[in-house]
Amino acid sequence: MNSYPDIKTAIYLWQESIHGNISWNTDVRSREYIFHTNGVGDAALKIAGYCGLDSSKAYVLGLLHDYGKIQNEQQSGIAHFIYGYNAMKARGFDAIARVCITHSFPFNDIKFDDYKQYSIQDLQTAQSIIKNIEYDDYDRLIQLCDMFFETNNIVSYQQRLSCIRQRYNLSPQQTTTLEKGVEQNKAYFDAKCGCDIYKIINVRE
Ligand SMILES: [Fe+2]
């Protein structure tokens, strides 16, 4: 489960996902999608370079982790992590399919109460896919980088969590799970890089 596209193909797929967004969403939301996914890819590339991971792989995973947002999950009822997983599996890009799911769940034993914005069916499917996955550095890296690009700004994870909490009307318990995940991942990569990763990706607290 380790295949991913080359950068040229990844950019083609990324552009495809942007056009998908424009068809159902406002231009503003599309610009936010572009900023977010481009930012996650770029941050993953930079951090990977600092800690000896494959920068090209990290970039491609970051760019395409939200591919499932090519469709509107509110209208279709299909969570973006499921849509993205299936679309990337169908193309044979199993490594991308994997992060389409894992980026949404900092822990691979999903507590359904923490994700009430999604259907039970989608959560059961996600659980069945990730329960046997031991998260690796790429899973953790994309989970982490997903926490710094909000609307049109590079933000601290606390600011990003605050926006997510309001957007999905999350309970304190739901927010705590996400916070534990990002704290754990940030400490892991700070240690692995030998510095505060905020310096690498220019996050100002
Ligand atoms: Fe994301």
Residues whose N, C-alpha, C, O or C-beta is under 5 A from the ligand:
A	BS01	LIG	D66 D146
